[in-house]
C-alpha cells in the first residue's frame, strides 16, 4: 500500500502543471510589456502601487477570443477592462504608471497559485527595472 501511494504521488505531482499551468509572468523592460511564461493568455492582473492603496485591475473581457500572452503597457488591447479600485473605470489609452514608484503586479487566474513581480518606474512613469526580468527556470 505504501508503494502504491508513493507511486501515485510521484506520478501526480509532475502532472499538475499540465492541468494547472503556472501563472508565472515577467516584465520585459525593453518592450515595456508584461509577458506570460507559458502559452496561456493573461486574463487577470492586479497592479498595486506599493507606497499607497492605489490598485488597478486589468481583466480580459472578450469571451469569444483568447487573451494574449503579452500586455504592452503603452497600448493595452481594447478587450481589456481596466479599473482603479472597485469603481473607477480607466480608459486603456490613458492608463499610465506613476513616476518614481514601485509596483507589485500579480497574475491570479485558474487553479494555479498567484504569481507576483515587482517593477520600478522612472520620472516619466516608464518601467526601468523589473524583478524578475525573465521567466523563472
N, C-alpha and C positions, 0 to 999 in steps of 0.2 A: 504494500500500500504506500509506503514512504517513497518508493521509487516511482510509482505512478504519479504521485503529487509533484515530486521534484521534476519529472519529465514534463508534466503539464505546465508548470511554471516556466521551465526552460523554453518551451515552445511558445507560450502565450506572450511573454514579455517582449521579444523582438517583434512579434506580430502586431502589437499595439500601435506602432507607428503607421501600419498600413490602414488601420481603422480610425485612428485619431492622429492625423498629421500634426506636427508641431506648429505652433503659432509664431515661430521664430521669424524675426524681421531684422533689418538693419537699415541705417541711413547712409545713402551714397551722397557724400558732401559735394562731389564734383557735379552730379546731376541734380542735386537738391531734391532727392526723392527717397521715399520710404519704399523698401523692396522686400518682398516675401522671400523666405529661404526655401520655399517649395512651390509646387505648381498651383496651390490653392490661392484663389484671389483674396484680396484684402477687403473684407466686408465690414468690419467694425474696428475703429480705432478710438482711443481716448487720448487727448493731449492735454497735459496738466502743467501749468506754469508753476514751477517749484517754489517761487517766492510769494505766491498768493493762492487764493482759492479759485482762480480762473481755470476753467476746464472746458475744453471743446470736445465734441463728439462728431465723428465722421462715419456715416453709415451708408452702405450701398443700398440704393432704393429700387433698382430695376430687377424685378423677379424673373424676367424672361432672358436676361443676359448675365453671363458670368462676370463677376467682379474682376478687375485687372490685378495683376501681381505687383504693380508699381503705382505709387501715388506721387506725382510730381507736385510739390507744394506751390509752385508758381503757376500751375494750370491744372487745378483739380477738376476731374471729369464731372460733367453736369449731372451724371447719375448718382453722385454722392450728395447726401443731405448733411449739411454742417450746422451744428447748433452750439451755442455758447451757454453753458449752464444747462438748465432744463427747458428754457422757454424761448430764448432769443435765437432766431434763425440768421445765419450769416450767408451772404452771397458768396458763392465759390470764387468769383473773381476778386473779391475784396478780402478774402482770408489772408492774414499775414501774422507771422510770429512777432512778438515784441523784441525790440533791440536789447542787446546786452543782457540776455536772460538764459536761464537753464530750464529745459522742459523734460518731462518724462512722458514718453509715448508708449501706450500699451495696446497690444492686439489681443483681444479675447473673443474667440468665436469657436463654435463647435464644442466638442467634448474635451479637447486638449486644454491644458492649463494656459493662463495668460502669459505673455512674454513682453518684457519691458526693455526699452532702450532709453538712453539719455542723449540730448542734443543741446548745444550751446550756440547762441546767436551773436553776431557782431552788432555794430552800431546801426546797421540798416535792417536788422531782423533776418539776415541770411545766416543759415547754419554754417558754422566754421569748424565745428568739432562734433564727433558722434562716438558713442560707446554702446554697442560695438559698431565698427565701421565696415564689417563684413559678416557673413553668415558664420555661426559657431561651427566648429568641427563636428 
